[in-house]
Amino acid sequence: MAVAAALVALAAVLGMTAVLGLYGGRAARTTSDFLVASRGVGPWWNASAISSEYLSAAAYLGTAGLVLAYGADMLWLPIGATAGYILLLAFVTAPLRRSGAYTIADFAEWRLGSRTVRRIVTCCVCFIGWFYLLPQFQGAGVTLRVLTGAPVWAGWAVVVAVALVLVASGGMRSITAVQAVQFWVKLVAVAVPAVALLAMWRLDGGDDPAARSVPHFGHATRVHVRTALTVTAPADTPVTVRGTVDGVHRSGEPLTLRKGSHRIGADTNLAFPSGATVPHHGRLPVQKGDAWARPFGLGQEHALYGTYSTLLAVMLGTMGLPHILMRFYTNTSGRSARRTAALVPGLLALFYVFPALYGTLGRLYAPELLTTGDLDATILLLPQRMVPGLPGALLTGLVAAGAFAAFISTSCGIVVAIAGTVSQSVRRYGGIAAFRAGVVFALAAPLAVLPKIGAQDAANLVTTALCVSACSLCPLLVLGIWWRGLTAPGAGAGLLVGGGLAVAAGVVRLFYGPWSGWPAALLAHPALVIAPASFAVMVAASLLTRRRVPRRADRAMAWLHLPEDLDNR
Amino acid sequence: MGGRDEDGPDLVQARALIRVQLRIALATAAAVLAVLAGLPPLLGLVPALGRARLYGVPPVWAALALGVQPLWVAISVRHLRRAERAERDVPRPADPS
């Protein structure tokens, strides 16, 4: 029944997307329509679209899973994300909109007068977008697999096909309508089941997730292990096994998992009795409820460094996300862009109430996710676990609809940003045809990498993208808008050092490893080191090349900051 | 984009506005950083908060999950007001005030 509900939800989201996309895109004829929807989008509509674009697979699926496994430390992620929008509002939106450029690469070229800086910015935009697309594809794969049993590539194919058709047909014009409506779809999809589940929890007697004990199975639970993994049993645990444990094949006899580490073979079924403690996946921390509910509860190695570095990456990274920045160009003026940015924290705050709630309830009702490590499935599985029968299936369908809305709106936004930036760089080869070629280019690269990287948490992948943005485009924007002394060589050096190191860290973490200790902490959360370095390089190199400050820098600064009615445009 | 280099606006006026806006933006950023830097020690230093329960929910948990976001909304609304006022206060060529 849940399978049917999920498929109906997918069909409904695709149908809604098609209708809105065609309706919005029917008038898209010019390059301006494709890139910035001809600048006619109002603050509320645009704020909904921006929030929708930002609430991707990481926010929708990832946050709840991270809260389930790591606890209060992960509540900082939503806090940092909204804080990033405040900094964006304070430092970037209105001046950036007044620059009048189409894309962030256009802005860099206009402000600094250098084709080279433009090319470097274009590369940064591509890498940020690709890192950001990976978790969207993966999230779609996980969602379809968990809910219907389909192979993971089915989910990838759905998202790629939708993005390809939607963006290539109508560009920014069709996706604005789709994204704005999908924000409200996501909010309802996450809020309605949450209220129902909260009521179930109270009716159920309300177990305390922060009780001073290791998570245990609330009732008898069957767990299917698909690929071989190592688990840590926090205590002696009774279990019935059909498959391989510690190299010995079992066919349904009961045994006891002794406290410690165990190897579970691929395609093994485990059945735990009610009240058994939950064996944890090897990479997840075993925490008692009280440590889990406390910030810096030692859930990870170097938790303090990791938390602050992630916060910085999320905050500064949000300021430099090309697909978000591009949305502000669709506003009519700097003033309305600023109003849009001021609305976004309110919309995000509404949404972010819920992922933490799912993570908390997941610890009580879906603790087997700690065994399989399938953290991204938390939100998808909870309704079926807590509400039996038809109501549970309906809630599952609702949650699945929200998840698909998340993958589709974020993917489309990123694809528009990459395709727009790349095609503007090769403008002489023709507008819309180049844009469509850029769409294919934007989707092909992550699709080629995807089969090679294995299972990754959505939130970690998005943090990598945010880190690249925090170390490259964020310093460029902040210094470019507020400091007249920025020079093209300075900006180029900072972008190469910051962006290069951040991309390298992301690639190393994806393809090599696993790492432990400080190398792991630095590779996973490099922003606290690289972002200040990137700012420093940009400032120092600009001071060294002081004679190269563009002659029209003062005029450009005035153009960025004065209200539209004051200068002669 | 055309026409921006021929007859620019009053650069002195622009410089004054940039200074005002930068001060407002830095004040907003300082408020954000104060919350982010101050909250963890506050939550860590009061261990009693970790044990207490409000309707079965630890207050630290409630503060992190629900308490900070409204603060962000308030800070962003305040910034919007101040930035728009700064822009309104720039003397317009039409009214010689």
Chai-1 contact restraints between the chains, C-beta under 6 A:
chainA,res_idxA,chainB,res_idxB,connection_type,confidence,min_distance_angstrom,max_distance_angstrom,comment,restraint_id
A,L75,B,L64,contact,1.0,0.0,6.0,A-B,restraint_1
A,L75,B,A65,contact,1.0,0.0,6.0,A-B,restraint_2
A,I79,B,V68,contact,1.0,0.0,6.0,A-B,restraint_3
A,T82,B,Q69,contact,1.0,0.0,6.0,A-B,restraint_4
A,T82,B,W72,contact,1.0,0.0,6.0,A-B,restraint_5
A,A83,B,V32,contact,1.0,0.0,6.0,A-B,restraint_6
A,I86,B,V32,contact,1.0,0.0,6.0,A-B,restraint_7
A,I86,B,W72,contact,1.0,0.0,6.0,A-B,restraint_8
A,I86,B,I75,contact,1.0,0.0,6.0,A-B,restraint_9
A,I86,B,S76,contact,1.0,0.0,6.0,A-B,restraint_10
A,L89,B,S76,contact,1.0,0.0,6.0,A-B,restraint_11
A,A90,B,A25,contact,1.0,0.0,6.0,A-B,restraint_12
A,A90,B,T28,contact,1.0,0.0,6.0,A-B,restraint_13
A,A90,B,H79,contact,1.0,0.0,6.0,A-B,restraint_14
A,F91,B,A25,contact,1.0,0.0,6.0,A-B,restraint_15
A,G100,B,M1,contact,1.0,0.0,6.0,A-B,restraint_16
A,G206,B,G56,contact,1.0,0.0,6.0,A-B,restraint_17
A,D208,B,G56,contact,1.0,0.0,6.0,A-B,restraint_18
A,A210,B,P58,contact,1.0,0.0,6.0,A-B,restraint_19
A,A293,B,P58,contact,1.0,0.0,6.0,A-B,restraint_20
A,A293,B,W61,contact,1.0,0.0,6.0,A-B,restraint_21
A,R294,B,G50,contact,1.0,0.0,6.0,A-B,restraint_22
A,P295,B,P40,contact,1.0,0.0,6.0,A-B,restraint_23
A,P295,B,L43,contact,1.0,0.0,6.0,A-B,restraint_24
A,A342,B,S76,contact,1.0,0.0,6.0,A-B,restraint_25
A,A342,B,L80,contact,1.0,0.0,6.0,A-B,restraint_26
A,P345,B,W72,contact,1.0,0.0,6.0,A-B,restraint_27
A,P345,B,V73,contact,1.0,0.0,6.0,A-B,restraint_28
A,P345,B,S76,contact,1.0,0.0,6.0,A-B,restraint_29
A,G346,B,V73,contact,1.0,0.0,6.0,A-B,restraint_30
A,A349,B,Q69,contact,1.0,0.0,6.0,A-B,restraint_31
A,A349,B,V73,contact,1.0,0.0,6.0,A-B,restraint_32
A,A356,B,A65,contact,1.0,0.0,6.0,A-B,restraint_33
A,W482,B,L22,contact,1.0,0.0,6.0,A-B,restraint_34
A,D554,B,L11,contact,1.0,0.0,6.0,A-B,restraint_35
A,R555,B,G8,contact,1.0,0.0,6.0,A-B,restraint_36
A,A558,B,P9,contact,1.0,0.0,6.0,A-B,restraint_37
A,A558,B,L11,contact,1.0,0.0,6.0,A-B,restraint_38
A,A558,B,A14,contact,1.0,0.0,6.0,A-B,restraint_39
A,W559,B,R4,contact,1.0,0.0,6.0,A-B,restraint_40
A,H561,B,A14,contact,1.0,0.0,6.0,A-B,restraint_41
A,H561,B,L17,contact,1.0,0.0,6.0,A-B,restraint_42
A,H561,B,I18,contact,1.0,0.0,6.0,A-B,restraint_43
A,L562,B,P9,contact,1.0,0.0,6.0,A-B,restraint_44
A,L562,B,A14,contact,1.0,0.0,6.0,A-B,restraint_45
A,P563,B,E87,contact,1.0,0.0,6.0,A-B,restraint_46
A,L566,B,P9,contact,1.0,0.0,6.0,A-B,restraint_47
A,D567,B,P9,contact,1.0,0.0,6.0,A-B,restraint_48
A,N568,B,D7,contact,1.0,0.0,6.0,A-B,restraint_49
